[in-house]
Amino acid sequence: MNSEAIQQTGATVANTNTNLSELPYLTMGASFLIGLAIGYVIKKSFKLMLFLLGISLILIFFLEYKHIVTVNEDQLLGMVDSMSAAFSQFVIFLKERISQIKVSGTLSAVAGFLIGIKMG
């Protein structure tokens, strides 16, 4: 009796393993995948922008410390503000584009966008 229960349980585990091997995103709709990709790209590009800004500021501050360059703080703040404005325009463009998806796919596109933000 125990061997039959073990065989039945083993069959269930084997069936579960084959179902788990499928990617859940392959069964989602196109609007979800578009939202997922856009959310992922936004988060990764924001991280990349912050990384490059940090490296640039460290280099500028180091060169100022060594008296190789002088930093005009107003221009530095203006540069950071312009980069921030450019990124926010990029995000606004993508959000507007997502909102133009048909009403039936909007909810899944927003869900994909939020999951993409979380994954990125």
C-alpha positions in Angstrom: 0.0 0.0 0.0 2.8 2.4 0.8 4.6 1.7 -2.5 1.4 2.6 -4.4 1.1 5.9 -2.5 4.8 6.6 -3.2 4.3 5.8 -6.9 1.3 8.0 -7.1 3.1 10.8 -5.3 6.1 10.4 -7.6 3.9 10.7 -10.6 2.4 13.9 -9.3 5.8 15.4 -8.6 7.0 14.4 -12.1 4.0 16.1 -13.6 4.5 19.2 -11.5 8.2 19.5 -12.5 7.3 19.5 -16.2 4.7 22.2 -15.7 7.2 24.4 -13.7 9.7 24.3 -16.5 7.5 26.5 -18.7 8.0 30.2 -18.4 4.8 32.0 -17.1 5.5 35.0 -19.4 5.0 32.9 -22.5 1.3 32.5 -21.8 0.7 36.2 -21.2 -0.7 38.6 -23.8 1.3 41.0 -26.0 0.3 44.1 -24.1 1.6 42.5 -20.8 4.9 41.7 -22.5 5.2 45.2 -23.9 4.5 46.7 -20.5 7.0 44.3 -18.9 9.7 45.3 -21.4 9.1 49.0 -21.0 9.1 48.9 -17.2 12.3 46.8 -17.2 14.0 49.2 -19.6 12.9 52.3 -17.6 14.4 50.9 -14.4 17.6 49.7 -16.0 18.1 53.0 -17.8 17.5 55.0 -14.6 20.1 52.9 -12.8 22.5 53.4 -15.7 21.9 57.1 -15.7 22.5 57.3 -11.9 25.7 55.2 -12.2 27.1 57.4 -15.0 26.2 60.6 -13.1 27.9 59.3 -9.9 31.1 58.3 -11.8 31.2 61.7 -13.5 30.7 63.6 -10.3 33.4 61.6 -8.5 35.8 62.3 -11.4 35.0 66.0 -11.4 35.3 66.3 -7.6 38.6 64.4 -7.7 40.0 66.7 -10.4 38.9 69.7 -8.4 40.6 68.3 -5.3 43.8 67.9 -7.3 43.4 71.6 -8.5 43.3 70.4 -12.1 39.9 71.9 -12.8 37.6 74.4 -11.1 33.9 73.5 -10.8 31.2 76.0 -11.4 28.5 74.7 -9.1 25.7 76.5 -11.0 26.7 74.9 -14.3 27.0 71.5 -12.5 23.5 71.8 -11.1 22.2 72.9 -14.5 23.7 69.8 -16.1 22.2 67.5 -13.5 18.8 69.3 -13.9 18.9 68.9 -17.7 19.7 65.2 -17.4 16.9 64.7 -15.0 14.5 66.6 -17.3 15.6 64.5 -20.3 14.9 61.3 -18.4 11.5 62.4 -17.2 10.6 63.3 -20.8 11.6 59.8 -21.8 9.4 58.3 -19.1 6.5 60.5 -20.0 6.8 59.5 -23.6 6.7 55.8 -22.7 3.7 56.2 -20.3 1.8 58.0 -23.0 2.6 55.3 -25.5 1.4 52.6 -23.1 -1.9 54.5 -22.5 -2.6 54.3 -26.3 -2.9 50.5 -26.1 -6.5 49.3 -26.5 -8.7 49.4 -23.4 -8.8 45.6 -23.1 -5.0 45.4 -23.0 -4.4 48.4 -20.8 -4.8 46.6 -17.5 -2.4 43.9 -18.5 0.1 46.4 -19.9 0.0 48.3 -16.6 0.5 45.1 -14.7 3.4 44.2 -17.0 4.9 47.6 -16.5 4.8 47.4 -12.7 6.3 43.9 -12.8 9.0 45.1 -15.1 9.8 48.0 -12.7 10.0 45.4 -9.9 12.2 43.1 -11.9 14.6 45.7 -13.2 
